[in-house]
């Protein structure tokens, strides 16, 4: 059975990180390792990781999402690599269903779940008001069902599962997009250039709070950051990423 390396960047998000890790431990049946890359947090994250025996990298300052992910990817031992936001909560069958979709064909490169909060096609209408209700819904939403898989041109990096061969062929995230936004669009574009396809696994619902760390750090400058990185993407590829949403 293959092993998945779950890489979780974190910045002063211990509360979210703890809930994320707890959900992974409760609802993940297949082999995995967790690697936390901490961006200079001052909230006790490294103490938590030590006490929970979680592998972690501790950075002296906030280097941003792409840099943190790349450091985690270089440390990872898994057959599959999963970039996961610290404000995601997973539930039953989440990784099993994602992996089933990932290995459904040799040319599938990246798979992502559906969720309550994301830009683009992965966001679905949900009808739960709290986390216990979310877990209850997954009793039916996360029943394995390949008929719910959909090919797409873009996946959001909040829960981003790909094969190690993709990393070997395509390389790491482009750090020009630091501290974050559009590095996932860029990676999807590069993966597709190498002939891989992307899938949304509609039988894997996860909960996502949404942009917690970025809004915490950048406040009013958050939209300016998004627009700056959109322009970087256009300069690099001579195309608007909105065409792939």
MOKAPE-V890531 format. One record per backbone hydrogen bond with DSSP energy under -0.5 kcal/mol. CO is the residue of the C=O (numbers start at 1). NH is the residue of the N-H. E is the energy in kcal/mol with one decimal. If there is no record, write none. Layout:
co,nh,e
CO,NH,E
CO,NH,E
This chain:
co,nh,e
3,79,-2.3
3,80,-1.8
4,6,-0.7
4,33,-2.2
5,7,-0.7
5,82,-2.9
6,8,-0.6
6,35,-2.9
7,9,-0.6
7,84,-2.8
8,37,-1.9
10,39,-3.3
13,17,-3.2
14,18,-2.8
15,19,-1.6
16,20,-2.5
17,21,-2.9
18,22,-2.5
19,23,-2.0
20,24,-2.1
21,25,-2.6
22,26,-1.8
23,27,-2.3
24,28,-1.1
27,29,-0.6
31,4,-1.8
33,6,-3.3
34,55,-0.8
35,8,-2.8
36,38,-0.7
36,57,-2.5
37,10,-2.2
37,39,-0.5
38,40,-1.4
38,59,-2.9
44,48,-2.2
45,49,-2.6
46,50,-2.3
47,51,-2.4
48,52,-2.1
49,54,-2.8
50,53,-1.1
55,36,-2.5
57,38,-3.1
57,59,-0.6
59,40,-0.6
61,63,-0.9
64,68,-1.8
65,69,-2.8
66,70,-2.4
67,71,-2.2
68,72,-2.1
69,73,-2.8
70,74,-1.9
71,75,-0.9
72,75,-0.5
72,76,-1.4
79,164,-2.0
80,5,-2.7
81,162,-2.7
82,7,-3.1
82,84,-0.6
83,160,-2.3
85,88,-1.3
87,209,-2.3
89,207,-2.8
91,94,-1.8
93,97,-2.6
94,98,-1.8
95,99,-2.8
96,100,-2.0
97,101,-1.9
98,102,-2.3
99,103,-2.2
101,104,-1.3
105,108,-1.6
107,109,-0.6
107,197,-3.5
109,163,-1.3
110,199,-2.1
111,161,-2.4
112,201,-3.2
114,206,-2.1
115,124,-2.6
120,123,-1.1
122,115,-2.3
130,134,-1.9
131,135,-2.5
132,136,-1.7
133,137,-2.2
134,138,-1.7
136,139,-1.4
137,140,-1.9
137,141,-2.4
138,142,-1.5
140,143,-1.1
145,148,-2.2
146,149,-1.8
148,202,-1.0
150,200,-3.1
152,198,-0.7
156,159,-1.1
158,85,-2.5
159,113,-0.5
159,161,-0.6
160,83,-2.1
161,111,-2.7
162,81,-2.9
163,166,-0.9
163,167,-1.3
164,168,-2.4
165,169,-2.1
166,170,-3.5
166,171,-0.6
167,171,-1.8
173,175,-0.7
174,177,-1.5
175,178,-1.7
177,180,-1.4
179,65,-3.1
182,186,-2.4
183,187,-1.8
184,188,-2.6
185,189,-2.2
186,190,-2.3
187,191,-2.8
188,192,-2.2
189,193,-1.7
190,194,-1.2
191,194,-0.5
191,196,-1.8
192,195,-1.9
197,109,-3.1
197,110,-1.1
198,152,-1.9
199,112,-2.0
199,201,-0.6
200,150,-2.1
200,202,-1.1
201,114,-0.6
201,204,-1.5
204,114,-2.3
206,116,-0.8
207,89,-2.6
211,215,-2.2
212,216,-1.8
213,217,-2.0
214,218,-3.1
215,219,-1.3
218,221,-3.2
219,222,-1.4
221,225,-2.0
222,226,-2.0
223,227,-2.4
224,228,-2.4
225,229,-2.2
226,230,-1.9
227,231,-1.9
228,232,-1.7
229,233,-2.1
230,234,-2.1
231,235,-2.5
232,236,-2.0
233,237,-2.6
234,238,-2.4
240,243,-2.0
241,244,-2.0
242,245,-1.0
